[in-house]
Amino acid sequence: ITPFKALKRRSNIPRQFDFITKLLLLIEYHDVRFNGSKKLMKKVMNVLGTDLTKQLLEVEYADISAQSEYQREESSNLETAKTHLNEIIKDNECFKLSQLDINGKDVLNLGVKEGRDVGNILDYLLMLVVDDKCYQTKNQYSYTKAKEYIYGNQINK
């Protein structure tokens, strides 16, 4: 179990632990090797949020600067990652549930009972959007993907 997960399990962490929580997240994710993939950037942003992802890139730059010349070649991947980060922000690309056009009410309207399944379906649709396998707009294709998930996983209706 990672230090962050152990801390996250505590139900009522006071605000003074926000700094520690962010620090532990940076430690946990600092080994992510950005490979030029915009999808990877969206997945990291989904977990860390925009501000913490920016801080993570700064940590990565510092880490590479302290390494040998061989490791410094990875800085071009960080430049690409930074470009992707800025594009995602500028274009308001979807990387978190609150940006998804389909919401819990839409899933309930498909006949799914309230509960954990609604969130699981939304998480599934978000990953399809992040992986560029589905558009984030409310369209028939999105609803079809939701229905496939519902029936493929035998969701209680």
N, C-alpha and C positions, 0 to 999 in steps of 0.2 A: 504494500500500500504506500502510495506517495505521501509526502508531508501535506500536500494540498488536500488530497482526498481525506486524510485524517482530520484536518482542520475543518473541512467542509461538512463533515458528519456532525459537528457540534451544531445544535439547532439555533442557538441565539448568540451569535458572535457580535460583541459590541463593535461600534464604529471604529474604535481605536485599533482594531485588528484589520481594518481595510488595507492599511499599508502592508502588513504582514501577509495578508491573503494575496495581494497583488505581487508581492515579492516572490512568494512561493509559486505562483502561476508562471512568473517569468523564469524561475529556476526550472520548473517542470518542462516548459516549452522551449527553453533556450537551445536545445539540441535539434530542433526542427531544422532541417536543411532545405531551404527554399531552392527549388529546382527550376524556377522559371514558370511554374504552373500557376495560372490564375485560380484554378480550382482549389489548390492547396492554400492559397492566400485567403480565399473565402472561408474555407474550413477553419483556419486559424482565427480569422476575424469573428467567426460564429462563436467560438469559445471565449476568446479574450476581449472582444469588442475593439472598436477603432483605436481608442487612445492607448490601450495596453499593447495592441499590435504594433503601433508606432514605437512604443518603448522597447518592445522585443527586438525590433529591427536595430535600434540604437545599441542594445546589448550585443546583438550579433556582430555589428560593425566593430565594437570594442573588442569582442572576443577574437575576431579575425585579425585585427590590428596587432594583437599580442602574440599571434602565431608566426610560424615560419613563412617564408616567401611562397612556398607551395600552397599553404592554406589561404594566403591573401588573394589567390586567384579566384576564390569563391566570392569575392566581393562583387563581381559582375552579376552573380545570381541575386545578391542582395539589392543591387541597383534595379534589376528587373522586378524583384519583389516590391520594392518601393514604388516603382512605376505602376504596377498592378494595384497596389493599395490606393494610390491616388486616383487611378481610373475608376475603381470600384466606388470610392467615395463621391467623385465628381459625377459619375453617371447614375448614382443612387442604385447600384446593382444590389440585388437581393442576396443577403448572406445570413439573415436571422429571421426567426419566425414572425416578428412584428412587421417585417417588410413583405411578407408573403401576401398576395392578394386574396387567397383562399383562407378563410378563418374557421374557427370551431363551429360557428353557426352553419356554415356551408356544409361541413362534414356531417353535422347533426341532420341537416336537411336531406342528406343521402340515406338516412335511415339508421345511422349508427347511434347506439345508446350513449348517453353521457358517461364519461369516465376516461380511463387511461387510454382506451383505443383511439379516442379523438386526437389526443396528443401524439400517439404513435403514427397515425396517418399523416398529421401535419409535419412531423419530423421526416417521414418518408418523402413527402412531396418537396420539402425544403431541400433534402439531399439531391433529389432529381433536378431541382432548379440549379443548385450549386454545381452539379456535375454537367450542366447544360443538356440534360436529357428531357427537360420539360420547361415550358415558359412559365414565368411567374404570374401571368395574367389569368383571370378567371375565363377559361375557355373549355370547350368540350373535351379537348385532349387531357387537360388537368383533371377534370372530373372522371374521365375514363381511367386514368392512372390511379385515382383514389379508389374507384370501384374495383379495379384489379387487385389493389392491396387488400381491400375489405374481403373480397371473395377468396383471394389466394391465401389469406391468413385466417380464414374462417372467423371473421369478426362478428361478435354478437350484434344482431340488429333487433 
